[in-house]
Amino acid sequence: MKILYINALYSPFIQGGAEISLKTLVEGIQAAGHEVVVLSLKPDGSMTVDQEDGVKVYRAPLKNSYWPFVKTQHPKWDRLLWHVRDQHNSSMQKAVREVLAQEKPDVVSCHNLVGWSIAVWEEIKRAHLPIVQVLHDLYLLCPNSDMFKDDHSCTKQCLRCSLLRHKHRKASAQVDAMIGISQFILQRFTQHGYFEQAQKQVIYNTREIPASPLPPERQANDVFRIGYIGTLAQKKGVEWLIEQFSQVSIKASLHIAGGGKKSYEHFLRGLATDQRITFVGYVDPNTFYDNIDLLVVPSLWEEPLGMVAIEALAHHVPVIATNKGGLPETVKHEINGLICDPSEKNSLAHAIQRLYEDLPLYRTLVQQARNSVSEILDKQRLLNAYTTIYGNLKR
C-alpha cells in the first residue's frame, strides 16, 4: 500500500507538535513495510524532491503573497488578503496533480492544510483517490487555526471566520475518513456539521519516550521546581502563570522554556519581576522535564490535545492544566495532576499551593503519572489504527 501525506511543513522544518507527530507516523508506516511519500511546502522556487531520514519528500513553492511560517507579523490587511486567497488556493492544485500522477498512491492523508487550502481535496477526488483528513488544529474552522479572539476562546465562528470558511463545511463531504487527535477536536467539527459522510475516529498522537525510574521523592524543604515549555503567546496563558506564581509565597522556582514573537517575549520578561522566575529559551524537552517537579499548561485557548502534558507525564512529572480543549482527556484531576479553570482567576495559584503543601498527594501523582498515559505512548497502537483506516479505504 502506498500513502501520500500532505502537510504544510515537514522535517527538518518543525513549527510544532503536528510536524513531530507526522514524522513519527510517516516513518512508522514506512518501517511497517508500506510505501510513503510526503508533499509539503517551501517559500519559493520550483518543486524539489529530497530524502529526509529515508522518506521521499516533495517540497512545492507556496503560491501566496508571503511565507507565513515566520515570527514577524505582517500588516493586518496583508494578512487578510493572504487568508482570502487561502480559502481555496487553486494555484496549489498543480503541485498536487503532478505528485499524484508521478507517485500513484492508494490513499492520501491530509494533515495541516494551511497554505495548501481545501483546493487539494478537489484534486485528490479528481484522481478518484480516498482522502483521510487528520485534524491537528482548528484551521478548517478558523483562518488563525485557534478560534481565539479578544483574550478568550470562541464558542462559535465569528463573522470573519464564517466568511472565510463558508465553503469548507460543504467541501468536507469529499473526505472519506476524518481523524481527530482528541475527542475535543472531533466533536468540535462534528458540532459544526463538518465531515458528515466520513468515517470518524480519535487517534491520539504519540511520543517515543523510553521508560525511566521514578525520581527521588521530593521533600518538604526542597525547592519546588515548576516549569512551562512551549510557545510564548497570549493564548498559552503564560501571563496568567507569571501573575499567579508571583502571588504564591512558597519555596519555589518557575522556569519558562520556549519562545515567541520578540515583542511579546520582552513584555513577559518585564512582567516577571519575581526573582524566582527565569526564562531559559529553547531547551531539550527531555532534559527540561528531568529537572522540574511540576509542569503547568495554563492554556486559555482550546488546546487540540496538549502533547507537552503527555510528555511530562511520561517523565513522571505531574501536570497542572486548564479545562480547555483536549487537555482534560490526558490530565486527570487528582490522578496525574490537577485541573484549574481560567475563569476562576486564582484557581492556578491554589493548585500550585496545594501540590506544594500536600506531599502525599504530590507523591501519588508522581507514581501514577507515566502509567496514566502508557496507552498513548504505545506507538504500535497509533500505527495499527492508521493502517486499518488506510486499508479499509484502499481501492
DRENFIKE-771342 format. One record per residue (C-alpha): residue in three letters; z negated, x negated, y. Coordinates in steps of 0.5 Angstrom, whole numbers, plus 500, padded with zeros to 3 digits. Layout:
BEGIN
+--------+-----+-----+-----+
! residu !  pz !  px !  py !
+--------+-----+-----+-----+
!    ALA !   Z !   X !   Y !
...
+--------+-----+-----+-----+
This chain:
BEGIN
+--------+-----+-----+-----+
! residu !  pz !  px !  py !
+--------+-----+-----+-----+
!    MET ! 500 ! 500 ! 500 !
!    LYS ! 502 ! 497 ! 507 !
!    ILE ! 498 ! 499 ! 513 !
!    LEU ! 500 ! 498 ! 520 !
!    TYR ! 494 ! 498 ! 525 !
!    ILE ! 495 ! 500 ! 533 !
!    ASN ! 490 ! 498 ! 538 !
!    ALA ! 489 ! 496 ! 545 !
!    LEU ! 487 ! 489 ! 543 !
!    TYR ! 486 ! 484 ! 537 !
!    SER ! 482 ! 478 ! 536 !
!    PRO ! 481 ! 473 ! 539 !
!    PHE ! 482 ! 478 ! 545 !
!    ILE ! 475 ! 481 ! 544 !
!    GLN ! 473 ! 486 ! 549 !
!    GLY ! 467 ! 489 ! 545 !
!    GLY ! 465 ! 492 ! 538 !
!    ALA ! 471 ! 496 ! 537 !
!    GLU ! 475 ! 490 ! 536 !
!    ILE ! 470 ! 486 ! 532 !
!    SER ! 470 ! 492 ! 527 !
!    LEU ! 477 ! 493 ! 527 !
!    LYS ! 478 ! 486 ! 525 !
!    THR ! 473 ! 487 ! 519 !
!    LEU ! 476 ! 493 ! 517 !
!    VAL ! 483 ! 489 ! 517 !
!    GLU ! 481 ! 483 ! 514 !
!    GLY ! 477 ! 487 ! 508 !
!    ILE ! 483 ! 492 ! 507 !
!    GLN ! 488 ! 485 ! 506 !
!    ALA ! 483 ! 482 ! 502 !
!    ALA ! 482 ! 488 ! 497 !
!    GLY ! 490 ! 487 ! 496 !
!    HIS ! 493 ! 491 ! 501 !
!    GLU ! 499 ! 489 ! 506 !
!    VAL ! 496 ! 490 ! 513 !
!    VAL ! 500 ! 489 ! 520 !
!    VAL ! 497 ! 489 ! 527 !
!    LEU ! 500 ! 491 ! 533 !
!    SER ! 496 ! 490 ! 540 !
!    LEU ! 498 ! 489 ! 547 !
!    LYS ! 499 ! 483 ! 551 !
!    PRO ! 499 ! 482 ! 559 !
!    ASP ! 507 ! 481 ! 560 !
!    GLY ! 513 ! 477 ! 557 !
!    SER ! 516 ! 479 ! 551 !
!    MET ! 514 ! 481 ! 544 !
!    THR ! 511 ! 476 ! 540 !
!    VAL ! 508 ! 475 ! 533 !
!    ASP ! 503 ! 470 ! 530 !
!    GLN ! 498 ! 470 ! 525 !
!    GLU ! 490 ! 471 ! 526 !
!    ASP ! 486 ! 469 ! 520 !
!    GLY ! 491 ! 470 ! 515 !
!    VAL ! 493 ! 477 ! 519 !
!    LYS ! 500 ! 478 ! 522 !
!    VAL ! 499 ! 481 ! 529 !
!    TYR ! 505 ! 483 ! 533 !
!    ARG ! 503 ! 483 ! 541 !
!    ALA ! 507 ! 487 ! 545 !
!    PRO ! 507 ! 487 ! 553 !
!    LEU ! 504 ! 493 ! 557 !
!    LYS ! 509 ! 497 ! 561 !
!    ASN ! 504 ! 499 ! 566 !
!    SER ! 502 ! 497 ! 574 !
!    TYR ! 497 ! 492 ! 572 !
!    TRP ! 493 ! 489 ! 566 !
!    PRO ! 486 ! 493 ! 565 !
!    PHE ! 482 ! 488 ! 561 !
!    VAL ! 479 ! 484 ! 566 !
!    LYS ! 472 ! 484 ! 570 !
!    THR ! 476 ! 485 ! 577 !
!    GLN ! 476 ! 492 ! 579 !
!    HIS ! 483 ! 495 ! 582 !
!    PRO ! 483 ! 500 ! 588 !
!    LYS ! 482 ! 507 ! 587 !
!    TRP ! 489 ! 509 ! 588 !
!    ASP ! 492 ! 504 ! 584 !
!    ARG ! 487 ! 506 ! 578 !
!    LEU ! 489 ! 513 ! 579 !
!    LEU ! 497 ! 511 ! 578 !
!    TRP ! 495 ! 507 ! 572 !
!    HIS ! 492 ! 513 ! 569 !
!    VAL ! 497 ! 518 ! 571 !
!    ARG ! 502 ! 513 ! 567 !
!    ASP ! 498 ! 512 ! 561 !
!    GLN ! 497 ! 520 ! 560 !
!    HIS ! 504 ! 519 ! 556 !
!    ASN ! 507 ! 512 ! 557 !
!    SER ! 514 ! 513 ! 554 !
!    SER ! 515 ! 505 ! 555 !
!    MET ! 511 ! 503 ! 550 !
!    GLN ! 514 ! 507 ! 544 !
!    LYS ! 520 ! 502 ! 544 !
!    ALA ! 515 ! 497 ! 541 !
!    VAL ! 512 ! 501 ! 536 !
!    ARG ! 519 ! 503 ! 534 !
!    GLU ! 521 ! 496 ! 533 !
!    VAL ! 515 ! 494 ! 529 !
!    LEU ! 516 ! 501 ! 524 !
!    ALA ! 523 ! 499 ! 523 !
!    GLN ! 521 ! 492 ! 521 !
!    GLU ! 515 ! 493 ! 517 !
!    LYS ! 516 ! 500 ! 514 !
!    PRO ! 508 ! 501 ! 513 !
!    ASP ! 506 ! 507 ! 509 !
!    VAL ! 500 ! 509 ! 513 !
!    VAL ! 499 ! 508 ! 521 !
!    SER ! 492 ! 507 ! 523 !
!    CYS ! 491 ! 508 ! 531 !
!    HIS ! 485 ! 506 ! 534 !
!    ASN ! 483 ! 505 ! 541 !
!    LEU ! 490 ! 507 ! 545 !
!    VAL ! 488 ! 505 ! 552 !
!    GLY ! 495 ! 502 ! 555 !
!    TRP ! 499 ! 505 ! 549 !
!    SER ! 497 ! 512 ! 550 !
!    ILE ! 499 ! 518 ! 546 !
!    ALA ! 506 ! 517 ! 546 !
!    VAL ! 505 ! 512 ! 540 !
!    TRP ! 504 ! 519 ! 536 !
!    GLU ! 510 ! 521 ! 537 !
!    GLU ! 514 ! 515 ! 535 !
!    ILE ! 510 ! 515 ! 529 !
!    LYS ! 511 ! 522 ! 527 !
!    ARG ! 519 ! 521 ! 528 !
!    ALA ! 519 ! 516 ! 523 !
!    HIS ! 515 ! 521 ! 518 !
!    LEU ! 509 ! 517 ! 517 !
!    PRO ! 502 ! 519 ! 517 !
!    ILE ! 497 ! 518 ! 522 !
!    VAL ! 490 ! 516 ! 522 !
!    GLN ! 486 ! 516 ! 528 !
!    VAL ! 480 ! 513 ! 529 !
!    LEU ! 475 ! 515 ! 535 !
!    HIS ! 471 ! 509 ! 537 !
!    ASP ! 470 ! 512 ! 544 !
!    LEU ! 472 ! 518 ! 549 !
!    TYR ! 479 ! 515 ! 551 !
!    LEU ! 482 ! 521 ! 549 !
!    LEU ! 478 ! 526 ! 553 !
!    CYS ! 477 ! 521 ! 559 !
!    PRO ! 481 ! 516 ! 562 !
!    ASN ! 475 ! 512 ! 563 !
!    SER ! 473 ! 513 ! 556 !
!    ASP ! 466 ! 514 ! 557 !
!    MET ! 465 ! 521 ! 560 !
!    PHE ! 460 ! 518 ! 565 !
!    LYS ! 460 ! 520 ! 572 !
!    ASP ! 455 ! 520 ! 578 !
!    ASP ! 450 ! 517 ! 574 !
!    HIS ! 450 ! 522 ! 568 !
!    SER ! 454 ! 524 ! 562 !
!    CYS ! 459 ! 529 ! 563 !
!    THR ! 458 ! 535 ! 558 !
!    LYS ! 465 ! 537 ! 559 !
!    GLN ! 471 ! 535 ! 562 !
!    CYS ! 471 ! 534 ! 570 !
!    LEU ! 478 ! 536 ! 574 !
!    ARG ! 480 ! 529 ! 574 !
!    CYS ! 480 ! 529 ! 566 !
!    SER ! 482 ! 536 ! 565 !
!    LEU ! 489 ! 534 ! 569 !
!    LEU ! 490 ! 527 ! 566 !
!    ARG ! 488 ! 530 ! 559 !
!    HIS ! 491 ! 537 ! 559 !
!    LYS ! 497 ! 535 ! 554 !
!    HIS ! 492 ! 531 ! 549 !
!    ARG ! 489 ! 537 ! 545 !
!    LYS ! 496 ! 540 ! 543 !
!    ALA ! 499 ! 533 ! 542 !
!    SER ! 493 ! 531 ! 537 !
!    ALA ! 496 ! 536 ! 532 !
!    GLN ! 500 ! 531 ! 530 !
!    VAL ! 494 ! 527 ! 527 !
!    ASP ! 493 ! 527 ! 519 !
!    ALA ! 486 ! 524 ! 519 !
!    MET ! 481 ! 523 ! 524 !
!    ILE ! 475 ! 519 ! 523 !
!    GLY ! 469 ! 518 ! 528 !
!    ILE ! 465 ! 512 ! 528 !
!    SER ! 459 ! 517 ! 528 !
!    GLN ! 457 ! 525 ! 527 !
!    PHE ! 457 ! 525 ! 535 !
!    ILE ! 464 ! 523 ! 537 !
!    LEU ! 467 ! 527 ! 531 !
!    GLN ! 463 ! 533 ! 534 !
!    ARG ! 465 ! 532 ! 541 !
!    PHE ! 472 ! 532 ! 539 !
!    THR ! 472 ! 538 ! 535 !
!    GLN ! 468 ! 542 ! 540 !
!    HIS ! 474 ! 540 ! 545 !
!    GLY ! 479 ! 543 ! 540 !
!    TYR ! 482 ! 537 ! 538 !
!    PHE ! 485 ! 535 ! 531 !
!    GLU ! 485 ! 542 ! 529 !
!    GLN ! 489 ! 540 ! 523 !
!    ALA ! 487 ! 534 ! 521 !
!    GLN ! 482 ! 532 ! 515 !
!    LYS ! 476 ! 530 ! 519 !
!    GLN ! 471 ! 524 ! 516 !
!    VAL ! 465 ! 520 ! 519 !
!    ILE ! 465 ! 513 ! 517 !
!    TYR ! 460 ! 508 ! 521 !
!    ASN ! 462 ! 501 ! 523 !
!    THR ! 459 ! 496 ! 519 !
!    ARG ! 457 ! 488 ! 521 !
!    GLU ! 456 ! 483 ! 516 !
!    ILE ! 449 ! 480 ! 517 !
!    PRO ! 446 ! 477 ! 511 !
!    ALA ! 439 ! 479 ! 509 !
!    SER ! 433 ! 474 ! 511 !
!    PRO ! 426 ! 474 ! 510 !
!    LEU ! 421 ! 478 ! 515 !
!    PRO ! 419 ! 475 ! 521 !
!    PRO ! 412 ! 472 ! 522 !
!    GLU ! 407 ! 478 ! 523 !
!    ARG ! 406 ! 479 ! 531 !
!    GLN ! 399 ! 478 ! 533 !
!    ALA ! 395 ! 482 ! 539 !
!    ASN ! 395 ! 476 ! 543 !
!    ASP ! 403 ! 474 ! 542 !
!    VAL ! 408 ! 475 ! 548 !
!    PHE ! 412 ! 481 ! 546 !
!    ARG ! 419 ! 479 ! 547 !
!    ILE ! 423 ! 484 ! 549 !
!    GLY ! 431 ! 484 ! 549 !
!    TYR ! 437 ! 487 ! 552 !
!    ILE ! 444 ! 485 ! 550 !
!    GLY ! 451 ! 488 ! 552 !
!    THR ! 455 ! 490 ! 558 !
!    LEU ! 451 ! 490 ! 564 !
!    ALA ! 454 ! 496 ! 567 !
!    GLN ! 450 ! 502 ! 570 !
!    LYS ! 452 ! 507 ! 565 !
!    LYS ! 448 ! 502 ! 560 !
!    GLY ! 441 ! 503 ! 563 !
!    VAL ! 439 ! 496 ! 565 !
!    GLU ! 437 ! 498 ! 572 !
!    TRP ! 432 ! 503 ! 569 !
!    LEU ! 430 ! 498 ! 564 !
!    ILE ! 428 ! 493 ! 569 !
!    GLU ! 424 ! 498 ! 573 !
!    GLN ! 420 ! 501 ! 567 !
!    PHE ! 419 ! 494 ! 564 !
!    SER ! 416 ! 492 ! 571 !
!    GLN ! 411 ! 498 ! 571 !
!    VAL ! 408 ! 496 ! 564 !
!    SER ! 402 ! 491 ! 565 !
!    ILE ! 403 ! 487 ! 558 !
!    LYS ! 403 ! 480 ! 556 !
!    ALA ! 411 ! 481 ! 555 !
!    SER ! 418 ! 478 ! 557 !
!    LEU ! 424 ! 481 ! 558 !
!    HIS ! 431 ! 477 ! 556 !
!    ILE ! 437 ! 480 ! 559 !
!    ALA ! 443 ! 478 ! 555 !
!    GLY ! 451 ! 479 ! 557 !
!    GLY ! 455 ! 480 ! 563 !
!    GLY ! 459 ! 485 ! 567 !
!    LYS ! 462 ! 485 ! 574 !
!    LYS ! 459 ! 480 ! 578 !
!    SER ! 457 ! 484 ! 584 !
!    TYR ! 453 ! 488 ! 579 !
!    GLU ! 450 ! 482 ! 576 !
!    HIS ! 448 ! 480 ! 583 !
!    PHE ! 445 ! 487 ! 584 !
!    LEU ! 441 ! 487 ! 578 !
!    ARG ! 438 ! 480 ! 579 !
!    GLY ! 436 ! 482 ! 586 !
!    LEU ! 432 ! 488 ! 583 !
!    ALA ! 429 ! 484 ! 577 !
!    THR ! 423 ! 481 ! 582 !
!    ASP ! 418 ! 481 ! 576 !
!    GLN ! 418 ! 473 ! 574 !
!    ARG ! 417 ! 476 ! 566 !
!    ILE ! 425 ! 478 ! 567 !
!    THR ! 430 ! 472 ! 565 !
!    PHE ! 438 ! 473 ! 565 !
!    VAL ! 441 ! 469 ! 559 !
!    GLY ! 448 ! 470 ! 560 !
!    TYR ! 453 ! 471 ! 554 !
!    VAL ! 449 ! 468 ! 547 !
!    ASP ! 450 ! 468 ! 540 !
!    PRO ! 447 ! 475 ! 538 !
!    ASN ! 444 ! 473 ! 531 !
!    THR ! 440 ! 467 ! 535 !
!    PHE ! 438 ! 472 ! 540 !
!    TYR ! 436 ! 477 ! 535 !
!    ASP ! 432 ! 472 ! 532 !
!    ASN ! 428 ! 470 ! 538 !
!    ILE ! 426 ! 477 ! 540 !
!    ASP ! 421 ! 482 ! 537 !
!    LEU ! 424 ! 489 ! 540 !
!    LEU ! 431 ! 491 ! 542 !
!    VAL ! 432 ! 496 ! 548 !
!    VAL ! 438 ! 500 ! 548 !
!    PRO ! 437 ! 504 ! 555 !
!    SER ! 444 ! 507 ! 555 !
!    LEU ! 445 ! 513 ! 560 !
!    TRP ! 451 ! 515 ! 557 !
!    GLU ! 453 ! 518 ! 550 !
!    GLU ! 454 ! 511 ! 546 !
!    PRO ! 459 ! 513 ! 541 !
!    LEU ! 455 ! 509 ! 536 !
!    GLY ! 451 ! 503 ! 539 !
!    MET ! 452 ! 497 ! 534 !
!    VAL ! 447 ! 493 ! 537 !
!    ALA ! 442 ! 497 ! 535 !
!    ILE ! 444 ! 497 ! 528 !
!    GLU ! 445 ! 489 ! 528 !
!    ALA ! 438 ! 488 ! 531 !
!    LEU ! 435 ! 493 ! 525 !
!    ALA ! 439 ! 488 ! 520 !
!    HIS ! 435 ! 483 ! 523 !
!    HIS ! 428 ! 486 ! 522 !
!    VAL ! 428 ! 488 ! 530 !
!    PRO ! 425 ! 495 ! 532 !
!    VAL ! 429 ! 498 ! 537 !
!    ILE ! 427 ! 503 ! 543 !
!    ALA ! 434 ! 507 ! 544 !
!    THR ! 435 ! 513 ! 548 !
!    ASN ! 437 ! 520 ! 545 !
!    LYS ! 444 ! 519 ! 547 !
!    GLY ! 451 ! 520 ! 543 !
!    GLY ! 450 ! 517 ! 536 !
!    LEU ! 444 ! 512 ! 538 !
!    PRO ! 439 ! 517 ! 534 !
!    GLU ! 444 ! 517 ! 528 !
!    THR ! 441 ! 510 ! 526 !
!    VAL ! 435 ! 509 ! 531 !
!    LYS ! 430 ! 514 ! 527 !
!    HIS ! 424 ! 515 ! 531 !
!    GLU ! 417 ! 512 ! 528 !
!    ILE ! 421 ! 510 ! 522 !
!    ASN ! 425 ! 504 ! 525 !
!    GLY ! 424 ! 505 ! 532 !
!    LEU ! 422 ! 510 ! 538 !
!    ILE ! 427 ! 515 ! 542 !
!    CYS ! 426 ! 516 ! 549 !
!    ASP ! 429 ! 521 ! 554 !
!    PRO ! 432 ! 518 ! 561 !
!    SER ! 431 ! 525 ! 564 !
!    GLU ! 423 ! 523 ! 563 !
!    LYS ! 423 ! 517 ! 568 !
!    ASN ! 417 ! 514 ! 565 !
!    SER ! 419 ! 515 ! 557 !
!    LEU ! 421 ! 508 ! 556 !
!    ALA ! 415 ! 505 ! 559 !
!    HIS ! 411 ! 509 ! 555 !
!    ALA ! 415 ! 507 ! 549 !
!    ILE ! 414 ! 499 ! 550 !
!    GLN ! 407 ! 500 ! 552 !
!    ARG ! 406 ! 504 ! 545 !
!    LEU ! 409 ! 499 ! 541 !
!    TYR ! 405 ! 493 ! 545 !
!    GLU ! 399 ! 496 ! 543 !
!    ASP ! 400 ! 500 ! 536 !
!    LEU ! 401 ! 494 ! 532 !
!    PRO ! 400 ! 497 ! 525 !
!    LEU ! 406 ! 502 ! 528 !
!    TYR ! 410 ! 496 ! 530 !
!    ARG ! 409 ! 492 ! 524 !
!    THR ! 411 ! 498 ! 520 !
!    LEU ! 417 ! 499 ! 524 !
!    VAL ! 419 ! 492 ! 522 !
!    GLN ! 418 ! 492 ! 515 !
!    GLN ! 423 ! 499 ! 515 !
!    ALA ! 428 ! 496 ! 520 !
!    ARG ! 433 ! 493 ! 515 !
!    ASN ! 433 ! 498 ! 509 !
!    SER ! 434 ! 504 ! 514 !
!    VAL ! 441 ! 501 ! 516 !
!    SER ! 442 ! 498 ! 509 !
!    GLU ! 448 ! 503 ! 507 !
!    ILE ! 451 ! 502 ! 514 !
!    LEU ! 451 ! 494 ! 512 !
!    ASP ! 455 ! 495 ! 506 !
!    LYS ! 462 ! 493 ! 507 !
!    GLN ! 465 ! 496 ! 501 !
!    ARG ! 462 ! 503 ! 503 !
!    LEU ! 467 ! 502 ! 509 !
!    LEU ! 473 ! 499 ! 505 !
!    ASN ! 472 ! 504 ! 500 !
!    ALA ! 472 ! 510 ! 505 !
!    TYR ! 478 ! 508 ! 509 !
!    THR ! 482 ! 506 ! 502 !
!    THR ! 481 ! 513 ! 500 !
!    ILE ! 484 ! 516 ! 506 !
!    TYR ! 490 ! 512 ! 506 !
!    GLY ! 491 ! 513 ! 499 !
!    ASN ! 491 ! 521 ! 500 !
!    LEU ! 496 ! 520 ! 506 !
!    LYS ! 501 ! 516 ! 503 !
!    ARG ! 508 ! 519 ! 502 !
+--------+-----+-----+-----+
